[in-house]
Amino acid sequence: MTHHTPEGRATSAPQKLTRGLGERHIQMIALGGAIGTGLFMGAGRNIAISGTSILIIYVLVGFFTYMVMRAMGEVLLSKLDYRSFADFVGDYLGPRASFFLGWTYWLSWVVTCIADVVVCGSYMQYWFPEMSAWIPALFTLGLLCLFNLLSVKMFGEAEFWFALIKVVTIIALILTGGWMIASGWTSPDGVQASLSHITDPQVFMPHGISGFLAGFQIAIFSCTGIELLGTMTAETKDPQKILPRAINSLPLRIIIFYLLSMIVIIGVTSWSGISPDSSPFVTLFDKAGLPAAAAMINFVALTSAMSSANSGVYSSTRMLYGLSVEKHAHWQFRILSRTTRIPVRSLMFSCFCMLSGTLLLFLVPNVMTLFTIVSTLAAIMVVYSWMMILLAYLAYRKQSPELHERSIFKMPAGVLMSRLTLLFFAFTIFIMLFDPDTRKALIATPVWFIMLWVFWRIKQKKEARYLALERSL
């Protein structure tokens, strides 16, 4: 294991992450990142409050998150020394921006992981109704911590299979639902599958404009993880070839997995048949009188939540490692294990924080209530991270026009689209004020940024003292 002095100087073993992720892993991780718990668990609540206008919400969120990815891709590939997007934010917006972004992104994944393992507890209750949700939640967290401890290839392998299960299932769901709609299938409770459930003007905005606006929070949380590619550059075998391919396939993924699955769910079950408190994927097969298939979908939803939590463990660990390398976190967090080159102490600390958050299930036993609060916090922090990526892109265009000219992966209408995307995300944060559940999380968020500002000031004073001491010597 590598050791460091308190000032952060390495004393042995090179501190390089291993490039262990190939195209197969990256493509599936990108795919898995776009299909998270928000789709399997949050879709029910979203359809219930937004009606069929949810389709417009997913198109808007999908388009603007794609713009974030294009901005991130261009800047990341302009210099292959970048380990993650926090590095280029530091380069173009300064060390304080990098400090705030790195820690906020780390917390967003810790919080997302808590939301995901909490939901794993809920899925296990489908089979074991008497079981307390915290038991499977803690078991899942322990298992994922072990996966990430073994090697980056093991993480990639686990994520590949998790994502493959999700992709195959959603395609099966779309084909099954499509057949039910085409054949005019009628459920045991008398609801006939039909596209008229989607075109019915009564269910376009059943709760008016407020219901439409409330749908944005879960839609954004659903897309949390698409930027995960931007934390893997240092561990990707051929980033210049692989990253553009993974980013460009994003719009098609959103159309297939979000729009088609929503159309099928509403078309088969009807808007009134969707419960906000359970997964509409499970409900669809239950209504079809196929309990075995419903149990299968529940298993897939469970692996989906595990996949998202697995990404959370990986991403928070790598972000904490990057913060330590930049001297924004304790020097011990950059220590890599000798054999697997995994930032072990970063991993253990992140998992400990996730464990502490998961124990909230003792205080808030209702899974859906806790999921809404925690997912809103994660959505706010991820939107902040996306906005910082866009601001760094605008600074890159101003400060390094020659790099933009040489770029092989230019963002379309870069400056204009960056500004429009920033406006859109500012709007999504603003509308969170109007929903009581999301308002709580939004009001709590400034506390985190005040804490970061205090720690930044302490860090600055400490560094100033070190410099003064060095000068006096």
ROFI-234393 format. One line per 2 residues: for each residue z negated, x negated, y of N, C-alpha, C. Coordinates in steps of 0.1 Angstrom, whole numbers, plus 5000, padded with zeros to 4 digits. Each point is the difference from the previous one (the first is absolute). Last residue first. Layout:
residues N
Z X Y Z X Y Z X Y; ...
***
This chain:
residues 473
4923 4889 5296 5000 4989 4991 5011 4990 5003; 4997 5040 5025 4988 4992 5003 4999 4988 4991
5034 5031 4993 5003 4993 5012 4988 4991 5003; 4996 5030 4964 5009 4989 4997 5003 4991 5012
4973 5038 5006 4993 4991 4992 5009 4988 4997; 5019 5037 5021 4991 4993 5009 4993 4989 4993
5026 5028 4974 5009 4992 5009 4991 4991 5009; 4978 5032 4973 5005 4989 4992 5008 4990 5009
4986 5040 5020 4989 4991 4998 5004 4988 4992; 5031 5035 5006 4998 4993 5013 4989 4989 4999
5008 5029 4964 5011 4990 5001 4998 4992 5012; 4971 5036 4994 4997 4990 4990 5010 4989 5001
5007 5038 5027 4989 4992 5005 4996 4988 4991; 5034 5031 4986 5004 4992 5011 4989 4991 5006
4989 5031 4966 5009 4990 4994 5004 4990 5012; 4977 5039 5012 4991 4991 4993 5008 4988 4995
5025 5035 5017 4993 4993 5011 4990 4990 4994; 5023 5028 4970 5009 4991 5006 4993 4991 5011
4976 5035 4979 5001 4988 4991 5010 4990 5006; 4995 5040 5024 4987 4993 5000 5001 4987 4992
5036 5030 4998 5000 4994 5013 4987 4991 5002; 5005 5027 4962 5009 4989 4999 5000 4992 5013
4975 5040 4998 4994 4990 4991 5009 4987 5000; 5017 5038 5022 4989 4994 5008 4993 4989 4992
5032 5025 4978 5007 4991 5009 4989 4993 5010; 4986 5033 4968 5005 4988 4993 5006 4990 5010
4986 5042 5016 4988 4992 4996 5004 4987 4994; 5032 5034 5011 4997 4991 5011 4988 4991 4996
5013 5036 4969 5008 4988 5000 4996 4990 5011; 4983 5046 4992 4992 4989 4994 5007 4986 5002
5020 5042 5014 4989 4997 5009 4992 4988 4995; 5035 5016 4973 5006 4995 5012 4989 4996 5010
4988 5023 4960 5004 4986 4997 5005 4993 5012; 4989 5046 5004 4988 4992 4997 5004 4985 4998
5035 5032 5006 4993 4996 5013 4988 4991 4997; 5025 5021 4965 5006 4987 5004 4993 4995 5013
4986 5042 4982 4998 4989 4990 5005 4987 5005; 5007 5039 5027 4986 4996 4999 4997 4989 4990
5046 5006 5029 4995 5005 4987 4986 4995 4998; 5025 4988 5039 5000 5015 5000 4995 5006 4986
5007 4952 5013 4989 5005 5008 4998 5015 4997; 5037 4974 4984 4989 5000 4991 4987 5005 5007
5042 4992 5022 4999 5013 4994 4988 5001 4990; 5011 4958 5022 4995 5010 5010 4998 5014 4993
5020 4964 4976 4986 4998 5002 4994 5011 5009; 5046 5000 4993 4993 5004 4987 4985 4998 5001
5028 4986 5037 5000 5015 4999 4992 5004 4987; 5010 4955 5006 4989 5004 5010 4998 5015 4999
5035 4983 4974 4987 4997 4994 4988 5003 5010; 5045 5005 5016 4998 5009 4989 4986 4998 4994
5015 4970 5032 4997 5013 5006 4996 5010 4990; 5016 4958 4985 4986 4999 5006 4996 5013 5006
5044 4997 4985 4990 5001 4989 4986 4998 5005; 5035 4996 5031 4999 5014 4995 4990 5001 4989
5009 4956 5015 4993 5008 5011 4998 5015 4995; 5025 4971 4973 4986 4996 5000 4992 5008 5010
5047 5006 4998 4993 5006 4989 4986 4996 4999; 5026 4979 5034 4999 5015 5002 4993 5007 4989
5009 4954 4995 4990 5002 5011 4998 5015 5002; 5032 4987 4964 4986 4995 4999 4990 5004 5011
5046 5014 4978 4995 5004 5013 4986 4996 5002; 5007 4989 4952 5010 5007 5008 4994 5005 5013
4986 4954 4975 4995 5014 5001 5011 5008 5008; 5012 4955 4971 4996 5005 5013 4996 5015 4999
5009 4957 4969 4994 5014 4997 4995 5006 5013; 5017 4956 4997 5009 5006 4990 4996 5014 4997
4993 4966 5045 4994 5008 4990 5011 5006 4991; 5003 4972 5041 5003 4994 4987 4996 5009 4989
4992 5014 5045 5014 4997 4999 5004 4995 4986; 4954 5005 5011 5006 5013 4998 5015 4998 4998
4977 4962 5012 4996 5004 4986 5006 5013 4997; 5004 4985 5044 5009 4992 4991 4997 5003 4985
4974 5020 5036 5013 5006 4998 5009 4993 4991; 4948 5000 5011 5008 4992 4991 5014 5007 4998
4966 5018 5030 4996 4986 5000 5009 4991 4992; 5005 5049 5004 5000 4994 5014 4998 4985 4999
5000 5025 4960 5013 5002 5006 5001 4993 5014; 4958 5001 4977 5010 4991 4994 5013 5001 5006
4968 5031 5014 4997 4987 5005 5009 4989 4994; 5003 5043 4983 5005 5000 5014 4998 4987 5006
4982 5006 4957 5014 4999 5000 5006 5000 5014; 4954 5006 4995 5004 4986 4998 5015 4999 4999
4983 5043 5005 4998 4993 5012 5003 4985 4998; 5003 5027 4962 5010 5004 5010 4999 4992 5013
4966 4996 4967 5012 4993 4995 5012 5003 5010; 4959 5022 5008 4999 4985 5004 5013 4993 4995
4995 5045 4989 5003 4999 5014 4999 4985 5004; 4989 5011 4956 5014 5002 5002 5004 4998 5015
4954 5000 4989 5007 4988 4994 5015 5001 5002; 4974 5037 5012 4997 4989 5009 5007 4987 4996
5002 5037 4971 5009 5002 5012 4998 4989 5010; 4971 5000 4963 5014 4995 4996 5009 5003 5012
4956 5015 5005 5001 4985 5000 5013 4995 4996; 4993 5047 4999 4999 4995 5014 5001 4984 5001
4999 5021 4957 5013 5003 5007 4999 4995 5014; 4961 4997 4974 5010 4990 4995 5013 5002 5008
4966 5031 5008 4996 4987 5005 5010 4989 4997; 5006 5043 4981 5003 5000 5015 4996 4987 5006
4989 5007 4955 5015 4998 5001 5004 5000 5015; 4954 5009 4989 5004 4986 4997 5014 4997 5002
4985 5045 5005 4994 4991 5010 5004 4986 4998; 5015 5031 4968 5006 5003 5013 4994 4991 5010
4981 4998 4957 5014 4994 5000 5006 5002 5013; 4958 5019 4992 4999 4986 5002 5014 4994 5001
4998 5045 4991 4995 4998 5013 4999 4985 5003; 5013 5013 4957 5011 5003 5009 4995 4998 5015
4969 4995 4963 5010 4990 5000 5011 5002 5011; 4947 5014 4997 5013 5006 5000 5011 4990 5002
4953 4987 5002 5005 5002 4986 5014 5007 4999; 4972 4968 5035 5010 5011 5002 5006 5003 4986
4965 4969 5000 4997 5007 5013 5009 5012 5002; 5006 4971 4963 4986 5005 4998 4997 5009 5012
5040 4976 5000 5001 5012 4992 4986 5006 4997; 5008 4958 5022 4999 5012 5009 5001 5013 4992
5006 4956 4981 4987 5006 4998 4997 5011 5010; 5039 4972 5003 5001 5010 4989 4987 5007 4998
5002 4964 5031 5006 5012 5005 5001 5011 4990; 4984 4957 4987 4990 5007 5009 5006 5013 5005
5029 4974 4974 4989 5005 4992 4990 5007 5009; 5034 4976 5021 5005 5012 4994 4990 5007 4992
4988 4958 5018 5001 5010 5010 5006 5014 4995; 4999 4963 4970 4986 5004 5003 5000 5011 5011
5041 4980 4989 4996 5009 4990 4986 5005 5002; 5017 4967 5029 5007 5012 5002 4995 5011 4990
4983 4956 4995 4995 5007 5012 5006 5013 5002; 5017 4974 4965 4986 5005 4997 4994 5007 5012
5043 4979 5006 5001 5011 4990 4986 5006 4998; 5002 4961 5025 5006 5011 5008 5000 5013 4991
4989 4960 4979 4989 5005 5008 5004 5011 5009; 5033 4979 4972 4989 5007 4992 4989 5006 5009
5053 4987 5004 4988 4998 5009 4988 5008 4995; 5039 4977 4969 4996 5013 5005 4988 4997 5010
5026 4969 4968 5002 5000 5014 4998 5014 5007; 4994 4983 4952 5009 5011 5004 5003 5001 5015
4972 4963 4981 5011 5003 4990 5010 5011 5005; 4961 4985 5027 5009 4988 4997 5011 5004 4991
4979 5033 5037 4996 4996 4987 5010 4989 4996; 4990 5007 5052 5008 5005 4989 4995 4995 4987
4981 5009 5054 4999 4992 4988 5008 5007 4989; 4992 5016 5046 5013 4994 4997 5000 4991 4987
4961 5023 5019 5010 5010 4995 5013 4994 4998; 4962 4975 5018 5000 5002 4986 5010 5010 4994
4993 4990 5048 5009 4991 4993 4999 5002 4985; 4993 5041 5035 4992 4989 4995 5009 4991 4991
5027 5026 5036 4989 5005 4991 4994 4987 4994; 5034 4996 5031 4995 5013 5005 4990 5006 4991
5030 4959 4996 4986 4998 5005 4995 5012 5007; 5041 4994 4974 5002 5000 5015 4986 4998 5007
5001 5004 4953 5009 4989 5003 5001 4998 5015; 4977 5038 4985 4992 4987 4998 5008 4988 5003
5021 5042 5000 4991 4999 5012 4992 4987 4999; 5028 5010 4963 5008 4996 5012 4991 4999 5013
4980 5017 4960 5004 4985 4998 5007 4995 5012; 4991 5046 4999 4988 4992 5003 5002 4985 4998
5035 5029 4989 4998 5000 5014 4988 4992 5004; 5010 5006 4954 5009 4990 5007 4999 5000 5015
4973 5031 4975 4997 4986 4996 5009 4990 5007; 5009 5046 5005 4988 4997 5008 4996 4985 4997
5036 5018 4975 5003 4998 5014 4988 4996 5008; 4995 5010 4953 5009 4988 5002 5001 4997 5015
4977 5039 4987 4992 4988 4997 5008 4988 5003; 5023 5040 5006 4989 4999 5010 4992 4987 4997
5033 5014 4969 5006 4994 5012 4989 4997 5011; 4985 5023 4962 5004 4987 4996 5006 4992 5012
4992 5046 5005 4987 4992 5001 5003 4986 4996; 5036 5029 4995 4997 4999 5014 4987 4991 5002
5011 5011 4956 5010 4991 5005 4997 4997 5015; 4974 5033 4978 4996 4986 4996 5010 4990 5006
5010 5045 5007 4988 4996 5008 4995 4986 4996; 5034 5017 4974 5005 4999 5014 4989 4995 5009
4990 5012 4955 5006 4986 5001 5006 4998 5014; 4983 5043 4993 4989 4990 4998 5005 4986 5001
5031 5035 4999 4993 5000 5013 4989 4990 5000; 5021 5007 4959 5009 4993 5009 4994 4999 5014
4977 5026 4969 4999 4986 4996 5009 4991 5009; 5003 5046 5005 4987 4996 5005 4998 4985 4996
5038 5021 4984 5001 4998 5014 4987 4995 5006; 4999 5012 4955 5008 4988 5001 5002 4997 5015
4979 5040 4989 4991 4989 4997 5007 4986 5002; 5026 5039 5004 4991 4999 5011 4990 4988 4999
5028 5011 4964 5008 4993 5011 4991 4999 5012; 4982 5024 4965 5002 4986 4995 5007 4992 5011
4994 5047 5006 4988 4992 5003 5001 4986 4995; 5034 5040 5013 5001 4987 4992 4988 4991 5003
5015 5043 5021 4994 5003 4987 5002 4988 4991; 5011 5005 5047 5011 5001 4991 4995 5003 4985
4970 4991 5036 5006 5013 5002 5011 5003 4990; 4980 4957 5000 4990 5010 4995 5006 5014 5001
5025 4965 5019 5001 5000 4985 4990 5010 4994; 4999 4994 5047 5014 5004 4996 5001 5002 4985
4960 4981 5020 5001 5015 5001 5014 5005 4995; 4992 4953 5004 4993 5006 4988 5001 5015 5000
5018 4979 5037 5008 4995 4988 4994 5006 4987; 4979 5006 5043 5010 5010 4997 5009 4996 4988
4947 4986 5010 5014 4995 5000 5010 5010 4996; 4954 5015 5025 5004 4993 4987 5014 4996 5001
4977 5025 5035 4989 4992 4994 5004 4993 4987; 5026 5032 5028 4998 4988 5008 4990 4990 4993
5035 5036 4975 4986 4998 5004 4998 4988 5008; 5043 5036 4990 4996 4986 5000 4986 4999 5006
5028 5040 4995 4995 4996 4987 4994 4985 5000; 5024 5022 5038 4986 5006 4998 4994 4996 4987
5044 4985 5010 4990 4994 5010 4987 5006 4997; 5034 4996 4959 4999 5008 5013 4989 4994 5008
5018 4983 4957 4987 5006 5000 4998 5010 5012; 5042 4976 4991 4995 5005 4987 4987 5008 5002
5022 4979 5037 5009 5009 4994 4995 5006 4987; 4975 4966 5023 5000 5013 5008 5009 5010 4993
5000 4957 4981 4986 5006 4999 5000 5014 5007; 5040 4974 5003 4998 5005 4987 4986 5007 4998
5010 4978 5041 5009 5012 4998 4998 5006 4987; 4977 4960 5008 4995 5011 5008 5008 5013 4998
5016 4960 4981 4988 5005 4992 4994 5012 5008; 5037 4978 5020 5004 5008 4988 4988 5005 4993
4992 4973 5039 5007 5012 5003 5003 5009 4987; 4978 4957 4994 4992 5009 5008 5008 5014 5002
5019 4964 4974 4987 5003 4995 4992 5009 5008; 5046 4988 5011 4999 5004 4986 4986 5005 4997
5009 4983 5043 5008 5012 4998 4997 5005 4985; 4981 4959 5013 4993 5011 5006 5007 5014 4998
5020 4960 4984 4988 5003 4992 4993 5012 5006; 5038 4982 5023 5004 5008 4988 4987 5004 4991
4993 4972 5038 5004 5014 5004 5004 5008 4988; 4988 4953 4992 4989 5009 5004 5005 5014 5004
5024 4958 4988 5000 5011 4990 4990 5010 5004; 5006 4959 5025 5011 5009 5001 5001 5012 4991
4966 4965 4997 4998 5008 5012 5012 5010 5002; 5001 4970 4963 4989 5009 4999 4998 5009 5012
5033 4966 5002 5004 5010 4990 4989 5010 4998; 4992 4962 5028 5009 5010 5006 5004 5011 4991
4970 4965 4983 4994 5009 5010 5011 5010 5006; 5013 4965 4967 4993 5012 4995 4995 5010 5010
5023 4958 5011 5009 5009 4992 4993 5013 4997; 4977 4965 5023 5012 5004 5008 5009 5009 4993
4959 4983 4978 4999 5011 5010 5012 5003 5008; 4987 4978 4952 5012 4998 5009 5000 5011 5011
4961 4995 4971 5009 4989 4995 5011 4997 5010; 4951 5020 5013 5013 5006 4996 5009 4988 4997
4955 5000 5020 4999 5000 4985 5013 5006 4994; 4992 4995 5048 4996 4987 4995 4999 5000 4985
5011 5041 5023 5010 4990 5002 4996 4987 4994; 4976 5044 5002 5004 4993 4988 5009 4989 5001
4983 5034 5032 4989 4991 4997 5003 4991 4988; 5030 5034 5018 4998 4990 5010 4987 4991 4998
5013 5037 4972 5010 4989 4998 4997 4989 5010; 4977 5041 5004 4993 4991 4990 5010 4988 4998
5007 5041 5026 5000 4987 5007 4994 4989 4991; 5001 5046 4986 5014 4995 5001 5001 4986 5006
4959 5026 4996 5004 4991 4989 5014 4995 5000; 4984 5047 5020 4992 4988 5001 5003 4991 4988
5017 5045 5008 5009 4988 5001 4992 4987 5002; 4977 5042 4995 5009 4999 4989 5009 4987 5000
4973 5012 5037 4992 4994 4990 5008 4998 4987; 5020 5024 5035 4999 4985 5004 4992 4993 4989
5003 5046 4995 5013 4994 4998 5000 4986 5004; 4961 5025 5007 5002 4997 4986 5014 4994 4997
4992 5013 5045 4989 4990 4996 5002 4996 4985; 5027 5034 5023 5004 4986 5002 4990 4990 4994
4997 5050 5002 5006 4994 4988 5003 4985 5001; 4983 5030 5035 4989 4995 4991 5006 4993 4988
5028 5022 5032 4995 4987 5005 4990 4994 4991; 5017 5043 4990 5011 4990 4999 4995 4986 5004
4971 5037 5005 5002 4997 4986 5010 4989 4998; 4995 5018 5043 4988 4992 4997 5001 4995 4985
5033 5030 5018 5002 4986 5004 4988 4991 4996; 5002 5045 4971 5005 4997 5014 5002 4985 5002
4988 5020 4958 4989 5000 5009 5004 4995 5014; 5033 5006 4966 4991 5011 4998 4988 5000 5009
5049 4981 5000 4988 4995 5006 4990 5011 4999; 5037 5005 4973 5004 4987 5006 4988 4994 5007
5003 5042 4974 4992 4989 4996 5004 4987 5006; 5021 5043 5010 4985 5002 5000 4992 4988 4997
5049 5003 4996 4995 4996 5013 4985 5002 5002; 5029 4988 4954 4993 5011 5006 4994 4996 5014
5023 4971 4968 5008 5005 5012 4993 5012 5007; 4982 4980 4960 5001 4989 5010 5007 5005 5012
4995 5028 4962 4986 4996 5004 5000 4990 5011; 5040 5013 4978 4997 5009 5011 4985 4998 5005
5022 4978 4962 5000 4993 5012 4997 5009 5012; 4979 5008 4950 5012 5003 5008 5000 4991 5013
4971 5020 4952 5004 4987 5007 5013 5003 5007; 4962 5038 4991 5013 4995 4995 5003 4987 5008
4952 5025 4985 5007 4994 5011 5013 4994 4995; 4964 5024 4974 5010 5008 5006 5008 4994 5012
4964 4982 4968 4994 5009 5010 5011 5007 5009; 5012 4969 4964 4992 5011 4994 4993 5009 5011
5046 4976 5014 4987 4996 4995 4992 5011 4994; 5056 4993 5004 4988 5008 5005 4987 4995 4994
5055 4980 5010 4988 5001 4992 4989 5008 5006; 5049 4988 5011 4992 5011 5005 4988 5003 4991
5034 4963 4997 5000 5011 4990 4992 5012 5004; 5003 4961 5029 5014 5004 4996 5000 5012 4990
4959 4980 5012 5005 5008 5012 5014 5005 4996; 4979 4973 4968 4992 5013 5002 5006 5008 5011
5017 4956 4994 5005 5009 4989 4993 5014 5001; 4986 4967 5030 5014 5003 5003 5005 5010 4989
4958 4981 4993 4999 5010 5010 5014 5005 5004; 4998 4964 4970 4994 5012 4993 5000 5012 5011
5014 4957 5015 5010 5006 4991 4995 5013 4994; 4971 4976 5028 5011 5005 5008 5010 5007 4991
4964 4978 4979 4995 5012 5007 5012 5007 5008; 5007 4958 4979 4999 5011 4990 4996 5013 5006
5001 4962 5028 5014 5004 4997 5000 5011 4989; 4958 4982 5011 5005 5008 5011 5015 5004 4998
4979 4972 4968 4994 5013 5000 5006 5009 5011; 5013 4954 4996 5005 5008 4989 4995 5014 5001
4982 4970 5031 5014 5003 5003 5006 5008 4989; 4955 4985 4995 5002 5010 5011 5014 5004 5002
4991 4966 4968 4995 5013 4995 5002 5011 5011; 5009 4955 5012 5011 5006 4991 4996 5014 4995
4969 4974 5026 5010 5006 5008 5011 5007 4991; 4965 4976 4979 4994 5012 5007 5012 5007 5008
5011 4960 4979 4999 5011 4991 4994 5012 5006; 5004 4961 5027 5013 5004 4995 4999 5012 4991
4961 4980 5015 5006 5008 5011 5013 5005 4995; 4978 4969 4973 4992 5013 5000 5007 5010 5010
5017 4956 5000 5004 5007 4987 4993 5014 4999; 4990 4971 5037 5014 5005 5001 5004 5008 4987
4958 4978 5000 5000 5011 5010 5014 5007 5001; 4997 4962 4974 4993 5011 4993 4999 5012 5009
5017 4960 5018 5009 5006 4991 4994 5012 4993; 4973 4973 5027 5009 5009 5008 5010 5007 4992
4954 4988 4976 5011 4992 5007 5008 5010 5008; 4953 5008 4983 5007 4992 4989 5012 4992 5006
4972 5032 5025 4993 4988 4997 5008 4990 4991; 5012 5046 5010 5003 4991 5012 4994 4986 4998
4990 5034 4967 5015 4998 5001 5003 4989 5010; 4956 5016 4999 5003 4991 4989 5014 4996 5000
4986 5032 5030 4994 4987 5005 5004 4990 4989; 5009 5044 4990 5010 4995 5009 4996 4986 5005
4969 5024 4972 5013 4996 4993 5010 4994 5009; 4960 5018 5019 4997 4988 4992 5013 4995 4993
5003 5040 5023 4999 4989 5010 4997 4987 4992; 5001 5040 4976 5013 4997 5004 5000 4988 5009
4959 5018 4986 5006 4993 4989 5014 4996 5004; 4975 5025 5031 4995 4987 4999 5007 4992 4988
5011 5045 5006 5004 4993 5012 4996 4986 4999; 4987 5031 4966 5014 4995 4998 5004 4992 5013
4957 5018 5004 5001 4992 4988 5014 4994 4998; 4988 5032 5035 4998 4986 5003 5001 4991 4988
5003 5049 5000 5012 4993 5005 4998 4985 5001; 4974 5031 4963 4999 4997 5015 5011 4991 5004
5003 5035 4958 4998 4986 5004 4998 4999 5015; 5011 5041 4974 4986 4997 5003 4997 4986 5005
5044 5017 4987 4995 5007 5012 4986 4996 5003; 5041 4977 4975 4985 4999 4998 4993 5007 5012
5048 4998 4998 4997 5000 4986 4985 5001 4997; 5014 5001 5044 5009 5009 4994 4997 5001 4985
4979 4968 5028 4993 5012 4999 5009 5011 4994; 5017 4958 5012 4993 4999 4987 4992 5013 4997
5022 4994 5042 5010 5002 4989 4993 5000 4987; 4974 4990 5038 5004 5015 5000 5010 5003 4988
4986 4955 5008 4989 5008 4995 5004 5014 4999; 5030 4972 5021 5000 4998 4985 4989 5007 4994
5002 5000 5047 5009 5010 4994 5001 4998 4985; 4975 4969 5024 4993 5013 5000 5008 5011 4994
5019 4957 5006 4991 5001 4988 4992 5012 5000; 5030 4995 5036 5007 5000 4988 4991 5001 4988
4982 4994 5044 5006 5014 4998 5007 5001 4987; 4983 4958 5011 4989 5009 4998 5006 5014 4997
5031 4968 5013 4995 4998 4986 4989 5009 4996; 5014 4999 5045 5010 5007 4991 4996 4999 4986
4974 4976 5031 4998 5015 5001 5010 5007 4991; 5005 4954 5003 4987 5003 4993 4997 5015 5000
5038 4985 5024 5002 5000 4985 4987 5002 4992; 4998 4998 5048 5008 5012 4996 5003 5000 4985
4977 4963 5019 4992 5012 4999 5008 5012 4995; 5024 4960 5009 4991 4998 4989 4992 5013 4997
5026 4999 5039 5008 5002 4988 4992 4998 4987; 4979 4990 5040 5002 5015 5000 5009 5003 4987
4991 4954 5010 4988 5007 4996 5002 5015 4998; 5036 4975 5017 4997 4995 4986 4988 5008 4995
5014 5007 5045 5009 5006 4990 4995 4997 4986; 4976 4980 5036 4998 5015 5000 5009 5006 4989
5006 4954 5008 4986 5003 4995 4998 5015 4998; 5040 4986 5020 5000 4996 4986 4986 5003 4993
5004 5004 5047 5008 5011 4994 5000 4998 4984; 4981 4966 5026 4992 5012 5000 5006 5011 4993
5024 4959 5006 4990 5000 4989 4991 5012 5000; 5051 5003 5020 4989 4992 5002 4989 5002 4989
5047 5018 5005 4990 5007 5008 4987 4993 5002; 5037 4982 4974 5007 5006 5012 4990 5007 5009
4986 4976 4959 5010 4992 5007 5004 5006 5013; 4972 5025 4971 4993 4989 5007 5009 4991 5008
5020 5033 4973 4993 5007 5011 4992 4989 5008; 5021 4986 4961 5009 5001 5012 4994 5008 5011
4973 4995 4961 5004 4986 5005 5009 5002 5012; 4988 5038 4975 4989 4996 5009 5003 4986 5007
5028 5020 4966 5003 5004 5013 4989 4996 5010; 5004 4969 4958 5000 5014 5001 5003 5004 5015
5005 4955 4984 4994 5006 4988 5000 5015 5000; 5033 4962 5025 4991 5012 5002 4995 5005 4986
5033 4965 5007 4986 4995 5000 4990 5012 5001; 5049 5002 5004 4995 5002 4986 4985 4995 4999
5030 5021 5041 4993 4988 4997 4993 5002 4987; 5029 5034 5015 5004 4990 5011 4993 4986 4997
4992 5041 4975 5010 4991 4994 5005 4990 5011; 4967 5033 5011 4995 4992 4989 5010 4990 4995
5012 5031 5034 4992 4989 5005 4994 4991 4989; 5028 5038 4988 5008 4990 5009 4991 4989 5004
4980 5036 4976 5009 4991 4992 5007 4990 5008; 4973 5032 5022 4992 4991 4992 5009 4990 4992
5021 5036 5022 4994 4991 5010 4993 4988 4993; 5015 5035 4973 5011 4992 5005 4996 4990 5010
4968 5031 4985 5004 4991 4989 5011 4990 5004; 4987 5036 5029 4990 4990 4999 5003 4989 4990
5028 5037 5002 5002 4991 5011 4990 4989 5001; 4995 5033 4967 5011 4991 4997 5003 4991 5011
4969 5034 5007 4994 4989 4992 5011 4990 4995; 5014 5039 5024 4993 4990 5009 4993 4989 4992
5023 5034 4976 5009 4993 5008 4993 4990 5009; 4974 5029 4972 5008 4990 4992 5009 4992 5009
4975 5035 5020 4992 4989 4996 5007 4989 4993; 5024 5040 5010 4996 4992 5012 4992 4988 4997
5011 5029 4964 5013 4993 5005 4996 4992 5012; 4966 5027 4982 5003 4988 4992 5012 4993 5004
4989 5040 5023 4989 4990 5002 5003 4987 4992; 5027 5038 4993 5003 4994 5013 4991 4988 5002
4990 5027 4963 5013 4992 4998 5004 4993 5012; 4964 5030 5001 4995 4987 4995 5013 4992 4997
5001 5046 5013 5002 4990 5011 4996 4986 4996; 4993 5041 4973 5012 4992 4998 5004 4990 5011
4949 5013 4998 5011 5008 4995 5012 4991 4997; 4954 4988 5018 5013 4998 5007 5011 5009 4995
4955 4998 4981 4998 5002 5014 5013 5000 5008; 5000 4996 4952 4991 5012 5003 4999 5002 5015
5022 4961 4982 5008 5012 4999 4992 5012 5004; 4976 4960 5000 5010 5000 5010 5009 5012 4999
4966 4994 4968 4994 5003 5013 5011 5001 5010; 5014 4986 4958 4996 5014 4999 4994 5004 5014
5013 4955 4993 5012 5009 5002 4995 5014 5000; 4972 4960 4992 5000 5006 5013 5011 5010 5002
4994 4976 4958 4988 5008 5003 5001 5007 5014; 5037 4974 4983 4995 5007 4988 4988 5009 5004
5020 4973 5034 5010 5009 4994 4994 5008 4989; 4974 4967 5021 5003 5010 5010 5010 5010 4994
4988 4961 4977 4991 5011 4997 5003 5011 5010; 5041 4968 4996 4986 4998 4998 4992 5013 4997
5050 4975 5006 4995 5012 4993 4985 4998 4997; 5024 4966 5023 5005 5012 5007 4996 5013 4993
4989 4957 4982 4993 5001 5013 5004 5013 5007; 5021 4988 4959 4987 5005 4998 4992 5002 5013
5042 4980 5002 5002 5013 4995 4986 5007 4999; 5001 4955 5009 5005 5007 5012 5001 5015 4997
4990 4972 4964 4988 5001 5009 5004 5007 5013; 5034 4991 4969 4991 5010 4995 4988 5002 5009
5031 4966 5011 5007 5013 5001 4990 5011 4995; 4985 4956 4995 5000 5004 5014 5007 5013 5002
4998 4980 4956 4987 5004 5005 5001 5006 5014; 5039 4983 4981 4996 5012 4992 4986 5005 5006
5018 4959 5017 5007 5012 5005 4995 5013 4994; 4965 4960 4996 5014 5000 4999 5006 5014 5006
4952 4968 5004 5006 5013 5000 5015 5000 5001; 4968 4962 5002 5000 5005 4987 5007 5014 4999
4987 4955 5031 5011 5010 5001 5003 5006 4986; 4952 4980 5020 5011 4998 4991 5011 5011 5002
4965 4977 5038 5001 5011 4990 5012 4998 4992; 4971 4959 5023 5013 5008 5000 4999 5012 4990
4971 4958 5017 4996 5014 5002 5013 5009 5001; 4986 4951 4972 5008 5007 5011 4997 5015 5001
4964 4961 4983 5010 5010 4995 5007 5007 5012; 4958 4975 5018 5007 4997 4988 5010 5012 4998
4973 4997 5039 4997 4987 4995 5007 4997 4987; 5006 5031 5049 5001 5000 4986 4997 4986 4995
4981 5024 5046 5010 4990 4995 5000 5000 4984; 4972 5027 5033 5012 5006 4994 5010 4990 4995
4954 4997 5019 5010 5001 5011 5013 5005 4994; 4962 4992 4971 4998 5012 5009 5011 5001 5011
5016 4976 4956 4989 4997 5009 4998 5012 5009; 5021 5004 4950 5003 4998 5014 4987 4995 5007
5026 5004 4947 4989 5001 5008 5003 4996 5015; 5025 5019 4950 5001 4993 5012 4987 5002 5009
5005 5002 4944 5000 5008 5012 5000 4991 5013
***
